Amino acid sequence: MIEEPSSGTLEIGGKAAQADAVETRRTIQIVFQNPYGSLNPRHKIGAILEEPLKLNTDMSAAERRRIGMETMERVGLRPEHYNRYPHMFSG
């Protein structure tokens, strides 16, 4: 159950969050604390990385893949990991 606020405002980037709720949702994302609840076990890592780009930009599939591969490299994953499922990685 979430309590209703009794006072105050919510600002994101210096603007009221409700001013343009659709645009606000595009600029923020959730970081889940439970990794098992945050990665869809039926989606490959590449698809998981590309999803926010597919939903929030007009990038081509090739551009989304390039960014996904760059992201993987930055966190120490190899190109062959792109087509693996989350359960294929050890904790």
C-alpha distances in whole Angstrom, upper triangle without the diagonal:
4,7,10,13,15,18,20,20,19,23,24,27,28,27,24,21,21,25,25,22,24,26,23,22,25,26,22,21,19,20,19,19,20,23,23,20,21,25,25,28,30,30,33,33,35,33,29,31,32,29,28,32,32,29,30,33,37,38,40,40,42,41,37,39,41,38,36,39,40,36,37,40,38,36,39,39,42,42,43,39,38,38,37,33,31,32,35,34,34,32
4,7,9,12,15,16,16,16,19,20,24,25,23,20,18,18,22,22,19,21,23,20,19,23,23,20,19,17,19,18,19,20,23,24,20,21,25,26,29,31,31,33,32,34,32,29,30,31,28,27,30,31,28,28,32,35,36,39,39,41,39,36,38,40,37,35,38,38,35,36,39,37,35,38,38,41,42,42,39,38,38,37,34,31,33,36,35,35,32
4,6,9,12,14,15,15,19,20,24,24,23,20,18,18,22,23,20,23,25,22,21,25,24,22,22,20,22,21,22,23,26,27,24,25,28,29,32,34,34,37,36,37,35,32,33,34,31,29,33,34,30,30,34,37,39,42,41,44,42,39,41,42,39,38,41,41,37,39,42,39,38,41,41,44,45,46,42,41,42,40,37,35,36,39,38,38,35
4,6,9,11,12,13,17,19,23,22,21,17,16,15,19,20,18,21,23,20,20,24,24,21,22,21,23,23,24,26,29,30,26,26,30,31,34,36,36,38,37,38,36,33,34,35,32,30,33,33,30,29,33,36,38,41,41,44,42,39,41,43,39,39,42,41,38,40,43,40,39,42,42,46,46,47,43,42,43,42,39,37,38,42,40,41,38
4,6,8,9,10,14,17,20,20,18,15,14,14,18,20,18,21,22,19,20,23,23,21,22,21,23,23,24,27,29,31,28,27,31,32,36,37,37,39,38,39,37,34,34,35,32,30,33,34,30,29,33,36,38,41,42,44,42,39,41,42,39,38,42,41,38,39,42,40,38,42,42,46,46,47,44,43,44,43,40,38,39,42,41,41,38
4,7,10,12,16,19,22,21,20,17,17,16,19,22,20,24,25,22,23,27,26,24,25,24,26,27,27,30,33,34,31,31,35,36,39,41,41,43,41,43,41,38,38,39,36,33,36,37,34,33,36,39,41,45,45,47,45,42,45,46,42,42,45,44,41,43,45,43,42,45,46,49,50,51,47,46,48,47,44,41,43,46,45,45,42
4,7,10,13,17,20,18,17,14,15,15,17,20,19,23,24,21,22,25,24,23,24,24,26,27,28,31,33,35,32,32,35,37,40,42,41,43,41,42,41,37,37,38,36,33,35,37,33,32,35,38,40,44,44,46,44,41,44,45,41,41,44,43,40,42,44,42,41,44,45,48,49,51,47,46,47,47,44,42,44,47,45,45,42
4,7,10,13,16,14,14,11,12,13,15,18,17,21,21,18,20,23,21,20,22,22,24,26,27,30,32,34,31,30,34,36,39,41,40,41,39,40,39,35,35,36,34,30,33,34,31,29,32,36,37,41,42,44,41,39,41,42,38,38,42,40,37,40,42,39,38,42,43,46,47,48,45,44,45,45,43,40,42,45,43,44,41
4,6,10,13,11,10,7,8,9,11,14,14,18,17,14,17,19,18,17,19,20,22,24,26,29,31,33,30,29,32,34,37,39,37,39,37,37,36,33,32,33,31,27,29,31,28,26,29,32,34,37,39,41,38,35,38,39,35,35,39,37,34,37,39,36,36,40,40,44,44,46,43,41,43,43,41,38,41,43,41,42,39
4,7,10,9,8,6,6,8,10,12,12,15,15,11,13,16,14,13,16,16,19,21,23,26,27,30,27,25,28,30,34,35,34,35,33,34,32,29,29,29,27,24,26,28,24,22,25,29,31,34,35,37,34,32,35,35,32,32,35,34,31,33,35,33,32,36,37,40,40,42,39,37,39,39,37,35,37,40,38,39,36
4,6,6,5,4,5,9,10,11,11,14,13,10,13,15,13,12,15,16,19,21,23,27,28,30,28,26,29,31,34,36,34,35,33,33,31,29,28,28,26,23,24,26,23,21,23,27,28,32,33,35,32,30,33,33,29,30,33,32,29,32,34,31,31,35,36,39,39,41,38,36,38,38,37,35,37,40,38,39,36
4,5,5,6,6,10,10,11,11,13,11,8,10,12,9,9,12,14,16,19,22,25,26,28,26,23,26,28,32,33,31,32,30,29,28,26,24,25,23,19,21,23,20,18,20,23,25,29,30,31,28,26,29,29,26,26,30,28,25,28,30,27,28,31,32,35,35,38,35,33,35,35,34,32,35,37,35,36,34
4,6,8,9,12,12,12,13,15,12,9,12,13,10,10,14,16,18,22,24,27,28,30,28,26,28,30,33,35,32,33,30,30,29,26,25,25,24,20,21,23,21,18,20,23,24,28,30,31,27,26,29,29,25,26,29,27,25,28,30,27,27,31,32,35,35,38,35,33,36,36,35,33,36,38,36,37,35
4,7,9,12,11,13,14,16,14,12,15,16,13,14,17,19,21,25,26,30,31,34,31,29,31,33,37,38,36,36,34,34,33,30,28,28,27,23,24,27,24,21,23,26,28,31,33,34,31,29,33,32,29,30,33,31,29,32,33,30,31,35,36,39,39,41,39,37,39,40,39,37,40,41,39,41,38
4,6,9,7,9,11,13,11,9,13,14,12,13,17,19,22,25,27,30,31,33,31,28,31,33,36,37,35,36,34,33,32,30,28,28,26,23,24,26,23,20,22,25,27,30,32,34,31,29,32,32,29,30,33,32,29,33,34,32,32,36,37,39,39,42,39,37,39,40,39,37,40,42,40,41,39
4,6,5,8,9,12,11,9,12,15,13,14,17,19,22,24,27,29,31,33,30,28,31,32,36,37,35,36,34,34,33,30,29,29,27,23,25,26,23,21,23,26,28,32,33,35,32,31,34,34,31,32,35,34,31,34,36,34,34,38,38,41,41,43,40,38,40,40,39,37,40,42,40,42,40
4,6,7,6,10,9,6,9,12,11,11,14,15,19,21,24,26,28,30,27,24,27,28,32,33,31,33,31,31,29,27,26,26,24,20,22,23,20,18,21,24,26,30,31,33,30,28,31,32,28,29,32,31,29,32,34,32,31,35,35,38,38,40,37,35,37,37,35,33,36,39,37,39,37
4,5,5,9,10,8,10,13,13,13,16,18,21,23,26,28,30,31,28,26,29,30,33,34,32,34,33,33,31,28,28,27,25,22,23,24,21,19,22,24,27,30,32,34,32,30,33,34,31,31,35,34,31,34,37,34,34,38,38,41,40,42,39,37,38,39,37,35,38,40,39,41,39
4,6,9,9,8,11,13,13,15,18,20,23,26,29,31,32,34,31,29,31,32,36,36,34,36,34,34,32,30,29,28,26,22,24,25,21,19,21,24,26,30,32,34,31,30,33,34,31,32,35,34,32,35,37,35,35,39,39,42,41,43,40,38,40,40,39,37,40,42,41,43,41
4,6,5,6,9,10,11,13,16,18,22,24,27,30,30,32,29,27,28,29,33,33,31,33,31,31,28,27,26,25,23,19,20,21,18,15,18,20,23,26,28,31,28,26,30,31,28,29,32,31,29,32,35,33,33,37,37,39,38,40,38,35,37,37,36,35,38,40,39,41,39
4,6,5,6,9,10,11,13,16,19,21,24,27,27,29,26,23,25,26,30,30,28,30,29,29,26,24,24,23,20,17,19,20,16,14,17,20,23,26,27,30,27,25,29,30,27,27,31,30,28,31,33,32,32,35,35,37,37,38,36,33,34,35,33,32,35,37,36,38,37
4,5,5,7,9,11,13,15,19,21,25,26,27,28,25,22,24,24,28,28,26,28,27,26,23,22,22,20,18,15,16,16,13,11,14,16,19,22,24,26,24,22,26,27,24,25,28,28,26,29,32,30,30,34,33,35,34,36,33,30,32,33,31,30,33,35,35,37,36
4,5,5,7,9,12,15,19,21,25,27,27,28,26,23,24,25,29,29,27,28,26,25,23,22,21,20,17,14,15,16,13,10,12,15,18,21,23,25,23,21,24,25,22,23,27,26,24,27,30,28,29,32,32,34,33,35,32,30,31,32,31,30,33,35,34,37,35
4,5,5,7,10,13,16,19,22,24,25,27,24,21,23,24,28,29,26,28,26,26,24,21,21,20,18,14,16,17,14,12,14,18,20,23,25,27,24,22,25,26,23,23,27,26,24,27,29,27,27,31,31,33,33,35,32,30,31,32,31,29,32,34,33,35,33
4,5,6,7,10,14,16,20,22,22,23,20,18,20,21,24,25,23,24,23,23,21,18,18,17,15,12,14,15,11,10,13,16,19,22,22,25,23,20,23,24,21,21,25,25,22,25,27,26,26,29,29,31,31,32,29,27,28,29,27,26,29,31,30,32,31
4,6,8,11,14,17,21,22,22,24,21,18,19,20,24,24,22,23,21,20,19,17,16,15,13,9,10,12,9,6,9,13,15,18,19,22,19,17,20,21,18,19,22,22,20,22,25,24,24,27,27,29,28,30,27,25,26,27,26,25,28,30,29,32,30
4,7,11,13,17,20,22,22,24,22,19,20,22,25,26,23,24,22,21,20,18,16,16,14,11,12,14,12,9,11,15,16,20,21,23,20,18,21,21,18,18,22,21,19,22,24,22,22,26,26,28,28,30,28,25,27,28,27,25,29,31,29,31,30
4,7,10,13,16,19,19,21,19,16,18,20,23,24,22,23,21,21,19,17,16,16,14,11,13,15,13,11,14,17,18,22,22,24,21,19,21,22,19,19,22,21,18,21,23,21,21,25,25,28,28,29,27,25,27,27,25,23,27,29,27,29,27
4,7,10,13,15,15,17,15,12,14,16,20,21,19,20,18,18,17,14,13,14,12,9,12,14,12,11,14,18,19,21,21,23,21,18,20,21,18,17,20,20,17,19,22,20,19,23,22,25,25,27,24,22,24,24,22,20,23,25,24,25,24
4,6,9,12,12,14,12,9,12,15,18,20,18,20,18,19,17,14,14,16,14,11,15,17,15,14,18,21,22,24,23,25,23,20,22,23,20,18,21,21,18,19,22,20,19,22,22,25,26,27,23,22,24,23,21,18,21,24,22,23,21
4,7,9,9,12,11,8,11,14,17,19,18,19,16,18,17,14,13,16,15,13,16,18,17,17,20,23,23,25,24,26,24,20,22,23,19,18,20,20,16,17,20,18,16,20,20,23,24,25,21,21,22,21,19,16,19,21,19,20,18
4,6,7,9,7,6,9,12,15,18,17,18,16,18,18,14,15,17,16,15,18,20,19,19,22,26,25,27,26,28,26,22,23,25,22,19,22,22,18,19,22,20,18,21,20,24,25,25,21,21,22,21,18,15,17,20,18,18,16
4,6,9,8,8,11,14,16,19,19,20,18,21,20,17,17,20,19,18,22,23,22,23,26,29,29,30,29,30,29,25,26,27,24,22,24,24,20,20,23,21,18,21,21,24,26,26,22,23,24,22,19,16,17,20,18,17,14
4,5,5,6,9,12,13,17,17,18,17,20,19,16,17,20,19,19,22,24,23,24,27,30,29,31,29,30,29,25,26,27,25,22,24,24,21,20,23,22,19,21,20,23,25,25,21,21,22,20,17,13,14,17,15,15,12
4,5,5,6,10,11,14,14,15,13,16,16,13,14,18,17,17,20,22,21,23,25,28,27,28,26,27,26,23,22,24,22,19,20,21,18,16,20,19,16,17,17,20,21,21,17,18,18,16,13,10,11,14,12,12,10
4,6,6,8,8,12,13,14,13,17,16,13,16,19,17,18,22,22,22,24,26,29,28,29,27,28,28,24,23,26,24,20,22,23,20,19,22,22,18,20,18,21,22,21,18,18,18,15,12,9,9,12,12,12,10
4,6,7,9,12,13,15,14,17,16,13,15,18,16,17,20,21,20,22,25,28,27,28,26,28,27,24,24,26,24,21,23,24,21,20,23,23,20,22,21,23,24,24,20,20,20,17,14,11,12,16,15,16,14
4,7,9,12,11,13,12,15,13,10,12,15,13,13,17,18,17,19,21,24,24,25,23,25,24,20,20,23,20,17,20,21,17,17,20,20,17,20,18,21,22,21,18,17,18,16,13,10,12,15,14,16,14
4,6,9,8,9,9,11,11,7,10,13,12,13,16,17,17,19,21,23,22,23,21,22,22,18,18,20,18,15,17,19,16,15,19,19,16,18,16,18,19,18,15,14,14,12,9,7,9,12,12,14,13
4,5,6,8,9,12,10,8,11,13,11,14,17,16,16,19,21,23,22,23,20,22,22,19,18,21,20,16,19,21,18,17,21,22,19,21,18,20,20,19,15,14,14,12,9,8,10,13,13,16,16
4,6,8,9,12,11,10,13,15,14,17,19,19,19,22,24,26,25,25,22,23,24,20,19,22,21,18,19,22,19,18,21,22,20,21,18,19,19,17,14,14,12,10,6,6,7,10,11,14,14
4,7,10,12,10,10,14,15,13,17,19,18,18,22,23,25,24,23,20,22,23,19,18,22,21,18,19,22,20,19,22,24,22,22,19,20,19,17,15,14,12,10,7,8,9,11,14,17,18
4,7,8,6,6,10,11,10,14,15,14,16,19,20,21,20,19,16,18,19,16,15,18,17,14,16,19,17,16,19,21,19,20,17,18,16,15,12,11,9,9,6,8,10,12,13,17,18
4,5,5,6,9,10,11,14,15,15,17,19,20,21,19,19,15,16,17,14,12,15,15,12,13,16,15,13,16,18,17,17,14,14,13,11,9,7,5,5,4,7,10,10,11,15,17
4,5,5,6,9,10,13,14,14,16,18,19,20,18,18,15,16,16,13,11,13,13,9,10,13,11,9,13,14,13,13,10,11,11,10,7,5,6,6,6,6,10,10,10,14,15
4,5,5,6,9,11,11,12,14,16,16,17,15,14,11,12,12,9,7,10,10,6,8,11,10,9,12,14,13,14,11,11,10,10,8,5,6,8,9,10,14,13,14,17,19
4,5,5,6,9,10,10,12,14,15,16,14,14,11,12,13,9,9,12,12,9,11,14,13,12,16,17,16,18,15,15,13,13,11,8,8,10,10,11,14,15,16,19,20
4,6,5,8,10,10,12,14,15,17,15,16,13,15,15,11,11,14,12,9,12,14,12,11,15,16,15,16,14,16,15,15,12,10,10,11,10,10,13,14,14,17,18
4,6,7,8,10,11,13,13,15,13,14,12,13,12,8,9,11,9,6,9,10,8,9,12,13,12,14,12,14,13,14,12,9,11,12,12,12,15,16,15,18,19
4,6,5,6,9,10,10,12,10,11,9,10,9,6,7,9,8,6,10,11,10,11,14,15,15,17,15,16,14,16,14,10,12,14,14,14,18,19,19,22,22
4,5,5,6,9,10,12,11,12,11,13,12,9,10,13,11,10,13,15,13,14,18,18,18,20,18,19,18,19,16,13,14,15,15,15,18,20,20,23,23
4,5,5,6,8,11,11,13,12,15,13,9,12,14,11,11,14,15,13,15,18,18,18,20,19,21,20,21,19,16,17,18,18,17,21,22,22,24,24
4,6,5,5,8,7,9,9,11,9,6,10,11,9,9,13,13,12,15,17,17,18,21,19,20,19,21,19,16,17,19,19,19,23,24,23,26,26
4,6,6,7,7,8,8,11,10,7,10,13,11,11,15,16,15,17,20,20,21,23,21,22,20,21,20,16,17,19,19,20,23,24,24,27,28
4,6,8,10,12,12,15,14,11,14,16,14,14,18,19,17,19,22,22,23,25,24,25,23,24,22,19,20,21,21,21,24,26,26,29,29
4,7,9,12,13,16,13,11,15,16,14,14,18,18,17,20,22,22,22,25,24,26,24,26,24,21,22,24,23,23,27,28,27,30,30
4,6,9,11,13,11,9,13,14,12,14,17,17,17,19,22,21,23,25,24,25,23,25,24,20,22,24,24,24,28,29,29,32,31
4,7,9,12,10,10,13,14,13,15,18,18,18,21,23,23,25,27,26,26,24,26,25,21,23,25,25,26,30,30,30,34,34
4,7,8,6,6,10,11,10,12,15,15,16,18,20,20,22,24,23,23,20,23,22,18,20,23,24,24,28,28,28,31,32
4,5,5,6,9,10,11,12,14,15,17,18,20,21,23,25,23,22,19,21,21,17,19,22,23,24,28,28,28,31,32
4,5,5,6,9,10,10,12,14,15,16,18,20,21,23,20,20,16,18,18,14,15,18,19,21,25,24,25,28,30
4,5,5,6,9,10,11,12,14,15,17,19,20,21,19,18,15,17,17,14,15,18,20,22,25,25,25,28,30
4,5,5,6,9,10,11,12,14,15,17,19,20,18,18,15,18,18,15,17,20,21,22,26,25,25,29,29
4,5,5,6,9,10,10,12,14,15,17,18,17,17,14,16,16,12,14,17,18,19,23,22,22,26,26
4,5,5,6,9,10,10,12,14,16,16,14,14,11,13,13,9,11,14,16,17,21,20,20,24,25
4,5,5,6,9,10,11,12,15,15,14,13,11,14,14,11,14,17,19,20,23,22,21,25,26
4,5,5,6,9,10,11,13,14,13,14,12,15,14,12,15,17,18,19,22,22,21,24,24
4,5,5,6,9,10,11,12,11,11,10,12,11,8,11,13,15,15,19,18,17,20,21
4,5,5,6,9,10,11,9,8,7,10,9,7,11,13,15,16,19,18,17,20,21
4,5,5,6,9,10,9,10,9,13,12,11,14,16,18,18,21,20,19,21,22
4,5,5,7,9,9,10,10,13,12,10,14,15,16,16,19,18,17,19,19
4,5,5,6,5,7,8,10,8,8,12,12,14,13,16,15,13,16,17
4,5,5,5,6,8,11,10,10,14,15,17,16,19,17,15,18,18
4,6,8,10,11,14,13,13,17,17,19,18,21,19,17,19,18
4,6,9,12,14,12,13,16,15,16,15,17,16,14,15,15
4,7,10,12,10,12,15,15,16,15,17,15,13,14,14
4,7,8,6,8,12,11,13,12,15,13,10,13,14
4,5,6,8,10,11,14,14,16,13,12,15,16
4,5,6,8,10,13,15,17,14,14,17,19
4,5,6,8,11,13,15,12,12,15,18
4,5,5,8,10,12,9,9,12,15
4,6,9,10,13,11,12,15,17
4,7,10,12,10,12,16,18
4,7,8,6,8,12,15
4,6,6,8,11,13
4,5,6,9,10
4,5,7,9
4,7,10
4,7
4
